[in-house]
Amino acid sequence: MDDLNIDRVRAILHAKFGGRGIDVDKVYINGVHTLEDQLVTYSQTLVWAFLLRLQDGEVPNFEGEQLGIFSHAYTFDPDLRFKGLEFDEINGLGAEMATLFLGDPII
């Protein structure tokens, strides 16, 4: 297992997505409490979202209608959805990073 820190997480995310011009510090995972009122109750950059899950000993995995990938913090505006990155790809890298930092995850 490697040492977990924000610089390592950022470097791995950048290595995976930076070649496509994606600034991982400017991609946000935002979540709302309900789809009806769309009050944003969760917003983290991709880097921090990964780091916080890994620090909690969890595999970074994001899914559900109440979460989205955005180009701005604390919004659920469909016009600000981030194009070119999907949760399947993010979650695949999350599983790889969990193995690196946490060892073989129990699933």
C-alpha positions in Angstrom: 0.0 0.0 0.0 1.2 3.5 -0.9 1.1 6.5 1.3 -2.2 8.4 0.8 -2.0 12.2 0.4 -3.7 14.8 -1.7 -0.7 15.3 -4.0 -0.6 11.6 -4.9 -4.3 11.5 -5.5 -4.1 14.6 -7.7 -1.1 13.2 -9.6 -2.9 9.9 -10.4 -6.1 11.6 -11.4 -4.1 14.0 -13.6 -2.2 11.2 -15.2 -5.5 9.5 -16.1 -7.5 12.5 -17.3 -5.0 15.3 -17.9 -4.1 14.2 -21.3 -7.7 15.0 -22.4 -7.3 18.5 -21.1 -9.2 17.9 -17.9 -8.2 19.9 -14.9 -9.1 17.6 -12.0 -9.2 20.5 -9.6 -12.0 22.1 -11.6 -14.2 19.1 -11.9 -16.9 18.8 -9.2 -19.0 16.0 -8.0 -22.2 17.6 -6.7 -25.2 16.1 -5.1 -28.7 17.1 -4.2 -30.9 16.0 -1.4 -33.8 15.3 -3.8 -34.3 15.8 -7.5 -37.4 17.8 -6.9 -35.9 20.7 -4.9 -32.3 20.3 -6.2 -30.8 21.9 -3.1 -27.1 21.0 -3.4 -25.9 19.2 -0.2 -22.6 17.8 -1.5 -19.9 19.4 -3.6 -16.3 18.3 -3.8 -13.6 18.6 -6.5 -12.8 15.3 -8.0 -9.5 15.3 -6.1 -11.0 15.9 -2.7 -13.9 13.5 -3.3 -11.4 10.7 -4.0 -9.1 11.7 -1.1 -12.0 11.8 1.5 -13.4 8.4 0.5 -9.9 6.9 0.6 -9.1 8.4 4.0 -12.4 6.8 5.3 -11.1 3.5 4.0 -13.8 3.4 1.2 -13.5 2.8 -2.5 -14.2 6.1 -4.3 -17.5 5.2 -6.0 -20.1 7.7 -7.1 -23.5 6.9 -8.6 -27.2 7.7 -8.5 -29.5 10.3 -10.0 -28.8 12.7 -7.1 -25.1 13.0 -8.1 -23.6 14.6 -11.1 -20.3 15.8 -12.5 -20.1 19.6 -13.0 -17.7 22.3 -14.0 -18.7 24.5 -11.0 -19.1 23.9 -7.3 -22.5 23.8 -5.6 -24.7 23.7 -8.7 -27.0 21.1 -10.3 -27.7 23.3 -13.3 -27.8 21.0 -16.4 -26.0 23.6 -18.5 -22.9 23.3 -16.1 -22.6 19.5 -16.3 -19.1 18.5 -17.2 -18.8 16.9 -20.6 -16.3 14.2 -21.4 -16.2 12.3 -18.1 -18.6 9.7 -16.8 -19.1 8.0 -13.5 -18.2 4.6 -14.9 -14.7 5.9 -15.8 -14.3 7.7 -12.5 -15.5 4.7 -10.5 -13.1 2.4 -12.4 -10.2 4.6 -11.4 -11.6 4.7 -7.9 -11.4 0.9 -7.6 -7.8 1.0 -8.9 -6.8 3.7 -6.5 -8.4 1.8 -3.6 -6.2 -1.2 -4.3 -3.2 1.0 -4.5 -3.8 2.9 -1.2 -6.0 0.5 0.8 -4.9 -2.9 -0.5 -7.4 -5.4 -1.9 -10.8 -4.0 -1.1 -13.4 -6.3 0.4 -16.4 -6.2 -1.9 
